[in-house]
């Protein structure tokens, strides 16, 4: 008995049957959850499936009902993605769990007319417009300050940071007692750069190289500009930090004598928490401030171990607070600058669910960029009624969004939308993501 040509399975037929079988399984799962309709499920599968824009690169997506704690739809939720700045959600959780309401600023010990201090990582001293720690409470009675950074275990740069980011303000170095955000401020005055702290004006040089901004040497705090091409658009340049430099800048700022001596922190010491935490968290989340994020993990580590050790702090948080995530994250820094960070979409949602449970909703929304309104989403997801409240994360060939979506029915869901290995600009990916999220907003 011969088999007719019409009954022979061709490769395309096999592929269609496999897709159909997968769709049936997904539909059965969705119906078992009794959360979304068959039509809604098919619309999402079409928007994110093999014939969609997202088939050209790797995409992970999870839509999660915070009330029922059920996954409504998922695609590649078990795969790892580079999270970029959505890593700051993990840092936010660690900060809330360990630091609670205030910064970890100093550890100190009196010694005659000298106050010995060790920084705990607080980033607020003379940085932006943050509330300033009242250092007078600690050292007003001491004419001499002896500063040590021997409690800093982690290096100034994070594991896996790109070396050529050293001259961009989003890659400021980490340190135990930062001042001015470890940045040099640059202003264009009469066609030339004027810098602050003025301590560095004497090391600003003229060059014939065709550069458009003030640039720092790779290995030193010396700076160059070309008078014929200087634009002055870059307002901040990272400094190379050191204990000696901290003492010099602090002496200028306080009028007290500072001595740098890398003395080991004694086990018995005094701790001082000098500034409110929430404004720092808000800046970290809304503006995606990498420097604050890194210093947050320093403070967490100091609070836990009396040392500034990012790796140890992360290990502790993962083992004690986040042991129940669906997938073990590869979490290496506070900011997400490292490409060694790897998280799955379903772990991102599980982490966000924890944040949703521990923070009052109005505070959580205050910390999240709002589509068309605030932070890194000010120019994205614009609508008469904001519907996206989420943390973004972007680096070359990677773009993610993790947070909340408010649908037309008034229901709020959690989502993780992660993309990697795309060969075009993030703005193109963002526009296609918006189409999917508008679909979710309108049909749910």
N, C-alpha and C positions, 0 to 999 in steps of 0.2 A: 504494500500500500504506500503510495507516494504521498509526500507532504507538499501541499500547494504552496506557491511562493508567498501568498498572502498570509500564511500562518507562520512563516519563518521569522524569528526574532532578530531584528537588525539592531546594531549598537544603539541607534537613537531610540528604538522601542524599549530596550532594556533600561535605558536611562530614564525614559518617561515613566515606566512602571515603578522604578525605584523611587522616583520623586513622588509619584502618586501614593505609594506605600507609606513613605515617610509622612506625607500630608495626612493620611488616614490616622496614623499613630498620633500625630500632633493634635488632630481634631478630637480624637478620643480623650486625650489628656486634658484638652481645654474643656470638653464637655463634662469630664469627671470633676473638674474644679468648679464648674457651673458659674464661671465668672464672666466670660465673654461669649458672644454668639458665634456660630459657625461662620457667618458672613464677616464679622469683625476679624476673626482669625485668618480667613482667606485674604482679606485686604492687607493685613500686616505681612503675611507670607509673601504676597505679591510685591509689596513695597520694598522688602528686604531680600527677596529670593534671587534665584539664578538668572532671571531676566532683568533684574533691576540694576541701577547704578552701582549698588554695593557689591555686585558680583565681581567687579574688577579689582577688588582688594579684600583684605581680611576685615570683617566687621563682626563685632559682638554686641548683642542687644538683650536687655532684660526689662520687662515691664512688670512691676510688682505691686500688689495691693497691700498697703500698710495696715489696713484694718483686719482683713482675713489672713494676712501673712502668707499669701499664696502667689506664686508666679503665674501671671496671666499669659505671657508670651516670652519665648527666649529663642535666641539664635547664637550659636557658638559661645554660650555663656560660660563654658568650662575651659575655654582657651585663654592663654595668657596674652596680655597686651602691655605695651609700655604706657603707663598712666600719665606721664608728664605731671602737670600741676594738680591733677586730681589726687595725687599723693597727699596733698595738703589736708584732705579729709581725714586721713590716718593721723596726721600730725595734730589736727584739731581735736580728734578723739583723745589722743594721748595727753594733750595739754589740759583738757577739761577733766580727765580722770585723775591726773596727778597734781597739777598746779592749782586747779579749781579757780579761785577768783583773783589771784595776784601773782606778780612775777617773783622769780627767785633771783635776787639781785647781787648780794654779796655774802661771803663768809669772812669773818674778821676776828682778830684777837688784839687787845691792847698790850703794849710792851713799853712801859715808861712813857716818854713823850712821843712815842711812835705808835701808829695804828697799822697793824699788818692786815692786808686785805687780799682776798682771792675772788676774782669775778665768778659769778654763777651763770653768766650768759645773757642777762637782761639786755635787750637791744634798744631800750628806749632813751638812753642818755644822749641828749642833743640830736636826736633823730626825728625828722619831720616835726609834727606839732604835738607829739605825745606828752601826756602828763609826765613831769620830770620827778624822778626819785629825790626826796629831800635828803641829800647826802649829809647836810649839816647835822642831822640827828645822829649820824654815825661818827663823823670825823671833826666836828667843830672844835673839840677840846684838844686836838692833836696837831702840832705844827708840822709833823712829818708823817707822810704816808708811805709805807713800804708795800709795793705791789708785787704779787707773784702770779704767774700763769701756769705753775707746775701742776695744777689740777686739771689742765686740759689734755685729754688723752687723744681725742680725734684731731686730725690735721686740719689746716685752715681751709683746704678744699675738700669737697666730698668725693667719695668713691665713685668713679665713672663720670665725673664732670669733664666737659670738653676743655682742653687746655686753651684754645683760642677764644674762649669767652672771658678771659681774664680782664679785658679792657671794657666790658659792658657792665652797667650798673646792676643788672639782674644777677650778676655772679660775684657779688661782694664776698670777701673772705669771712670765715667764721672766727670768732675770738671770744675769750672769757669775759672781757670787760670792754665791749665795743663803745666807741664814742664817735659821733657824727655818722653812725651807720657804716663805719669803716669806708666812707666815701669822701672823695674830694669834690667840692662843689665848684662849678665853672660858670663864670658870667662873661659875656662879651661886652667890653667897655672900650669905646673909641677904637674898635677894630682889633683889639687884642684881648687875650684871656686874663681875667683876674680870678684868683682862686681863693677858696676858703676851706680849711684854715689858712691864714696868711703865712703860716709856718713854711708853706711849700712854694711861695711866690719866687723865692730865690733860685729854685731848681727848675723853673720854666725856661726852656731854651727855644731859640729860633732854628728852624731847619729849612733846607731847600727841597726836601722830599714833598711830593705832591699829595699831601694829606689835607683833609678838610676840617678835621677836629683836633682838639688837644689830645695827644696820645701819650700814654705812659710807657716807659721802657718795660720790657718783659721782666727783667730781673731787679729793677730798682724803682724807687719813688722819684724818678726824674721824668720830666714831661717836655714834649716838643710840639710846636705848631708852626705853620707856614703863614706868614702875614698876608700873602697874596691870595690864599685860598681858604683861610679860616672862616668857618660858618658860625660856630658857637651854638650848634643845636643840641649837642650832647651836654647835658647839665651836670652829670655826675660821672666820676671815674673811680673804680675801686682802688683802694690803697693796698700796698703790701703791709700786712700787719706784723707786729712784733711786740714783745713785752716792753722793750726800750721805747718804741714809738708811743705806745699807750701811756707810759709814764711821762713822756715829753708833752704830749697833747693835754693830758690831764693836769699837769702842772700849770700850763698856760691857762687852762679853763678855770682852775680853782684858786690860783694864787698861792697854793701851798707847795712845800717841797715834796717832790715824789722821788722815790728810789726804787729802781727795779732790782729785785733779788728773787730768783726762782726757787723759793723755799717750799718744801713739801707741806701740804696742808695737814696740820695735826688732826687726829681723830676727834678730839674734843675741841670744839670751836663754837662760835656764835653765828647764827644765820639771820639775814635781814631780807624781807620781802618788801620792795620799795614802790611798786607801781600797780595800778589796776590792770588786769589781764585782758578784759573784753575788748578795749579799743585796739590792742595789738592783734588780737584774733580777727577782728573785723577788717583791719587793713590787710592782713595776711590772706584772707579769703576773698574780699571784694577786688583788691588790686593785684592779687596773686604775688605778694611780696616774698620772694625767695629768701632774702636775708632774715626776715622775721621768722619764717618757718624753720630755718636751720637753727636759729638761736632758741626757738621753742624747745627743740629736742635737747639742746644743751641744758636748758633749765630743768627739763624733766629728769635728765640724767643726774644733775646736781642734787635735785630733791630726793632722788632715790638712793644715790650711791656716793654723794659728795665728790663726784668727779664728772668731767664733761666728756662723755663717751657715748656718741650717737649709736654705735653698733650695740652696745650693752643695753641702752635704753629701749631700742627697738626690740631686741630679743626678749626683754622683760615684758613689754606690752603684748607682744604676740603670744607669749606663754601664759600670761595671767588673765588678760582681758579679751584676747582675740583668738583663743585656741579653738573656738568652735566655728570659725569661718569655713565655708564650703571647700576652699582650696587654700593651701599654705602660701601666703604672698612671699615674693622676694622683695623685701622692703629694705632699702639701704640708706635713704637720706630723708630730710624733712621737707624739702621743696619740690622734688620731682625732677631736678636737673639731670639726674643720672639715668642713663639708658639701661642700667642694671635693675631698676625697679620693674617688677612684673606682677600684675594683678589680673585676676579674671573678672569679667563683668558681674558674675554672681557673688563674688566676694566683695566687690564694691557695693553692691546692693545690701548685702548683709551688714557691712560696716555702717552704711548710711542708716539702716534700720535701727542700729544701736544709738546713733546720734539722735534719731527721731524720738527715741524713747527717753533719753536722758535730758534733752533740752526742751524747754517750753517752745511751742510752735513759733511764737512771735520772735523769740531770740534766734531760733534757727533761720527763719526767713531774713532776719537782719544781717546774718552772717553770709547768706548766699547771694551772689549776683542775680539780679532780676532782669529778665529779657526786656530790652528796650528802655531800661531805666537806670540800672546801677552797675558799677564794677566792670568786669571783663565782658559782660553781656549787654552793655549799654547800647551797642550798635547792632545787636543781633536779636532775633526772635521778637521783633517789634509787633505789638498788637495793642488795640484800644484797652483791652483788659489783659495785663500780664499773665502769662500762663506757664513760663519756664522760670524756675528758681534753682540754680544749679552751679556747681563748680566746673570750670572748663580746664582743659589741659591740652597744650599744643607744643610740639617740637617737630623738627623736620620729619615729614612722612607719618606723623602720629597726631590724632586729634580725638579727644574724648569729652564727654559731658555726663556728669553724674549728679543727680539731685531729684527735684520734684517737678511734676507736670500737673497743672490744674485743668481739668476738662470742662466742657460746657455744662455738664450736669452738676458741676460744683464739687465733684470728687477729686481728691488729690492722690496721685500715685507716685511711686518711686521708680526711677529709671536709671539705667547705665547704658550708654551708647558709645562704644569704643571702636576706633578705626586705626588701622596701621598698614604700612606698605603701599600707600597710594602714591602715584607718580605725578600728582598735580598739587595745586595750592590748597591750603586748609580752607580758604574761603569757598572753594567749589564744594568741598565735602560738607561744609557747614550749611550751604544752601540746600543740598540734597537731604541732609538730616532734618532741616526745618520742614521740608515737605512731609516727612514721616511723622514728625511730632505734631504738625497741624492735623494730620489724619487722626492721630490718637486723640488730640484735643476735641475734635469735632464729632468723633463717633462713639466716644466712651461716656 
